[in-house]
Amino acid sequence: MPDGIGAVVLDFYGTLVRMVEPLPPDHRDVFARRGLAAQGELWGDQWSVGPAEGEEHAAQSVDETTYVAWERDRLRRRARGCGVPEEALDGLVDELDRAMKAVRLALFADVRESLAALRRRGLLVGVCSNWYWDLEDRLAEVGLGGAVDLVVGSAQAGARKPHPLIYQAVLDRCGLPPERVLFVGDMWVPDVLGPLAAGMRAVHLWRPDRAVEGVAPPLPAGAARIAGLPELIGPGGAAGR
């Protein structure tokens, strides 16, 4: 890693936090309670209903009310397509929306001290994530409300990683040229290839207890790989130079 890094921006889920029990309710249970079991079987993956990776939605991100209405409309259209009667849509959408966001999160053990150490070195510390509108609230909920200097969530930025718009929002908030910003995350395209394409440096976090399966891809120029956040600070680490 080169000298001159002025900011370290980290992904949220899978990098700083993980999901813990109790897990969100299965959508099939939500449908079944409402006498809609057959329609629930047609729903598919409950996590795939949100915006896709790289999707731009600036027009829907003008404010929280507009964005949440857009989220709910996506649920409503999908439910209607599964055969849910019109009179049952509103109640079902309310419950599905709550269920999908009822994710209990906990910090990885190395997060708090690692972020504090980065800030002690005079670095800006930020978070950039594909997340709902409440990203700052969730950071506060897990105890990181005062631990970071900037937060860029896809809901408010108007695009999801790896769309260039969200990385530009990161750079604007950092107030630094891209080569002085280091992006850290566990997902290959959103957290490594996307930031590199935006001119940033990138670190691929490949935790031993990661949720991502498979084999780590070969590293391109400008990227490094670590097994835990303390490696950012230790001798030879990206923030230690």
C-alpha positions as CSV (number, residue, x, y, z in Angstrom):
1,M,0.0,0.0,0.0
2,P,1.3,3.5,-0.8
3,D,1.9,6.3,1.7
4,G,-0.6,9.1,2.0
5,I,-3.8,7.3,3.0
6,G,-6.0,9.9,4.7
7,A,-9.3,8.0,5.1
8,V,-10.3,4.4,5.7
9,V,-13.9,3.6,4.6
10,L,-15.4,0.3,5.6
11,D,-18.4,-1.8,4.5
12,F,-21.0,-2.5,7.2
13,Y,-22.5,-5.9,7.1
14,G,-20.0,-8.8,7.0
15,T,-17.2,-6.3,7.7
16,L,-18.2,-4.6,11.0
17,V,-21.3,-6.5,12.0
18,R,-22.8,-9.9,11.6
19,M,-26.3,-11.3,12.0
20,V,-27.1,-13.0,15.2
21,E,-30.2,-14.9,16.6
22,P,-33.1,-14.4,16.8
23,L,-33.1,-14.4,13.0
24,P,-35.8,-12.5,11.0
25,P,-39.0,-14.4,10.5
26,D,-39.3,-16.5,7.3
27,H,-41.6,-14.8,4.8
28,R,-43.5,-18.1,4.4
29,D,-44.7,-17.8,8.0
30,V,-45.9,-14.3,7.3
31,F,-47.9,-15.4,4.3
32,A,-49.3,-18.5,6.1
33,R,-50.6,-16.5,9.1
34,R,-52.6,-14.5,6.7
35,G,-54.0,-17.6,4.9
36,L,-51.7,-17.0,1.9
37,A,-49.4,-20.0,2.1
38,A,-49.7,-20.8,-1.6
39,Q,-48.8,-17.3,-2.6
40,G,-45.9,-17.4,-0.1
41,E,-44.4,-20.4,-2.0
42,L,-44.3,-18.3,-5.1
43,W,-42.4,-15.4,-3.5
44,G,-38.9,-16.9,-3.8
45,D,-36.0,-15.5,-1.9
46,Q,-37.1,-12.9,0.6
47,W,-33.8,-11.1,0.5
48,S,-33.9,-10.5,-3.3
49,V,-36.8,-8.1,-3.4
50,G,-34.7,-5.0,-2.7
51,P,-32.6,-3.0,-5.2
52,A,-30.0,-5.0,-7.1
53,E,-26.3,-4.6,-6.8
54,G,-25.2,-1.6,-8.8
55,E,-28.8,-0.2,-9.1
56,E,-29.2,3.5,-9.4
57,H,-32.3,5.0,-7.7
58,A,-31.5,8.7,-7.2
59,A,-35.1,9.8,-7.9
60,Q,-36.4,7.6,-5.1
61,S,-33.7,8.7,-2.6
62,V,-34.8,12.4,-2.4
63,D,-36.1,11.9,1.1
64,E,-37.0,9.1,3.5
65,T,-40.7,9.2,2.8
66,T,-40.2,8.8,-0.9
67,Y,-37.6,6.0,-0.4
68,V,-39.7,4.0,2.0
69,A,-42.7,4.3,-0.2
70,W,-40.6,2.9,-3.1
71,E,-39.5,0.0,-1.0
72,R,-43.1,-0.8,0.0
73,D,-44.3,-0.5,-3.6
74,R,-41.7,-3.1,-4.7
75,L,-43.1,-5.4,-2.1
76,R,-46.7,-4.7,-3.2
77,R,-46.0,-5.3,-6.9
78,R,-44.2,-8.6,-6.1
79,A,-47.0,-9.8,-3.8
80,R,-49.6,-8.9,-6.4
81,G,-47.6,-10.9,-9.0
82,C,-47.7,-13.9,-6.6
83,G,-51.6,-13.7,-6.6
84,V,-52.2,-11.9,-3.3
85,P,-55.7,-10.3,-3.4
86,E,-55.8,-6.5,-3.4
87,E,-57.6,-6.4,-0.1
88,A,-54.8,-8.3,1.6
89,L,-51.9,-6.3,0.1
90,D,-51.5,-3.5,2.6
91,G,-51.4,-5.7,5.8
92,L,-49.1,-8.2,4.1
93,V,-46.7,-5.4,2.9
94,D,-46.6,-3.9,6.4
95,E,-45.6,-7.2,8.0
96,L,-43.1,-8.2,5.2
97,D,-41.4,-4.8,5.5
98,R,-41.0,-5.2,9.2
99,A,-39.8,-8.8,8.9
100,M,-37.1,-8.0,6.4
101,K,-35.7,-5.2,8.5
102,A,-35.9,-7.2,11.8
103,V,-32.2,-8.1,11.6
104,R,-30.3,-8.4,14.9
105,L,-26.7,-7.3,14.5
106,A,-23.6,-7.7,16.6
107,L,-20.1,-6.3,16.2
108,F,-17.2,-8.5,15.2
109,A,-14.8,-8.7,18.1
110,D,-12.0,-6.7,16.4
111,V,-14.1,-3.7,15.3
112,R,-14.2,-1.3,18.2
113,E,-10.5,-1.1,18.9
114,S,-9.5,-1.2,15.3
115,L,-11.6,1.8,14.4
116,A,-10.3,3.7,17.5
117,A,-6.7,2.9,16.5
118,L,-7.3,4.2,13.0
119,R,-8.6,7.5,14.3
120,R,-5.7,7.8,16.8
121,R,-3.5,7.8,13.7
122,G,-5.3,10.9,12.5
123,L,-7.3,9.1,9.7
124,L,-10.8,9.8,8.8
125,V,-13.0,6.6,9.4
126,G,-16.1,6.1,7.4
127,V,-18.8,3.5,6.6
128,C,-20.3,2.8,3.2
129,S,-22.9,0.2,2.8
130,N,-25.8,-1.1,0.7
131,W,-28.4,-0.7,3.4
132,Y,-31.8,0.7,4.3
133,W,-32.4,4.3,5.2
134,D,-31.6,3.7,8.9
135,L,-27.9,3.0,8.5
136,E,-26.8,5.7,10.9
137,D,-29.4,4.4,13.5
138,R,-28.1,0.8,13.1
139,L,-24.5,2.1,13.6
140,A,-25.6,3.8,16.9
141,E,-27.5,0.6,17.9
142,V,-24.3,-1.5,17.8
143,G,-22.3,1.2,19.6
144,L,-20.5,2.8,16.6
145,G,-22.4,6.1,16.5
146,G,-19.5,8.1,17.7
147,A,-16.8,5.9,16.3
148,V,-16.9,7.0,12.7
149,D,-16.6,10.4,10.9
150,L,-18.8,9.8,7.9
151,V,-21.6,7.4,6.8
152,V,-22.7,6.8,3.2
153,G,-25.6,4.4,2.8
154,S,-27.1,3.4,-0.6
155,A,-30.6,4.5,0.4
156,Q,-29.6,8.1,0.8
157,A,-26.8,8.1,-1.8
158,G,-29.2,7.1,-4.6
159,A,-27.3,4.0,-5.8
160,R,-26.0,0.7,-4.5
161,K,-22.4,-0.5,-4.7
162,P,-20.8,-1.0,-7.2
163,H,-22.5,1.9,-8.9
164,P,-20.0,4.9,-9.3
165,L,-22.4,7.3,-7.7
166,I,-22.1,5.8,-4.2
167,Y,-18.3,5.9,-4.4
168,Q,-18.4,9.5,-5.5
169,A,-20.5,10.3,-2.5
170,V,-17.8,8.7,-0.3
171,L,-15.1,10.8,-1.9
172,D,-17.1,13.9,-1.6
173,R,-17.6,13.3,2.1
174,C,-14.0,12.5,2.6
175,G,-12.8,15.6,0.8
176,L,-9.8,13.7,-0.5
177,P,-8.5,12.6,-3.9
178,P,-9.4,8.9,-4.5
179,E,-5.9,7.6,-4.2
180,R,-5.8,8.8,-0.5
181,V,-8.9,6.7,0.4
182,L,-8.7,3.1,1.4
183,F,-11.9,1.0,1.1
184,V,-12.2,-2.2,3.2
185,G,-14.9,-4.8,2.8
186,D,-15.7,-8.5,2.5
187,M,-17.6,-8.5,-0.8
188,W,-15.4,-8.8,-3.9
189,V,-17.2,-6.6,-6.5
190,P,-18.8,-3.9,-4.2
191,D,-15.8,-3.6,-1.9
192,V,-12.8,-4.3,-4.0
193,L,-13.4,-4.0,-7.8
194,G,-15.8,-1.0,-7.4
195,P,-13.6,1.1,-5.3
196,L,-10.6,0.3,-7.5
197,A,-12.5,1.5,-10.5
198,A,-13.2,4.7,-8.7
199,G,-9.5,5.3,-8.1
200,M,-9.4,4.2,-4.5
201,R,-7.2,1.6,-2.8
202,A,-9.0,-1.5,-1.7
203,V,-8.5,-4.2,1.0
204,H,-10.4,-7.4,0.8
205,L,-11.5,-8.7,4.2
206,W,-11.5,-12.5,4.2
207,R,-12.4,-13.4,7.8
208,P,-12.1,-17.0,8.9
209,D,-15.7,-16.9,10.1
210,R,-17.0,-15.1,7.0
211,A,-20.5,-15.6,5.6
212,V,-19.1,-15.6,2.0
213,E,-18.3,-19.0,0.7
214,G,-15.8,-20.1,-2.0
215,V,-12.2,-19.3,-2.8
216,A,-10.7,-15.8,-2.5
217,P,-10.1,-14.4,-6.0
218,P,-6.6,-13.3,-7.1
219,L,-5.8,-9.8,-6.0
220,P,-5.6,-7.1,-8.7
221,A,-3.1,-4.3,-8.6
222,G,-3.9,-1.7,-5.8
223,A,-5.6,-4.3,-3.5
224,A,-4.5,-6.3,-0.5
225,R,-6.2,-9.0,1.6
226,I,-6.5,-9.3,5.4
227,A,-8.1,-11.8,7.7
228,G,-9.0,-9.3,10.4
229,L,-9.2,-5.5,10.9
230,P,-6.2,-5.3,13.3
231,E,-4.0,-6.1,10.2
232,L,-4.9,-2.6,9.0
233,I,-3.0,-1.1,11.9
234,G,-0.1,-3.5,12.5
235,P,3.4,-3.4,11.0
236,G,3.1,-3.2,7.2
237,G,-0.6,-2.7,7.4
238,A,-2.4,-0.3,5.1
239,A,-2.8,2.3,7.8
240,G,0.5,1.7,9.4
241,R,2.6,3.3,6.6
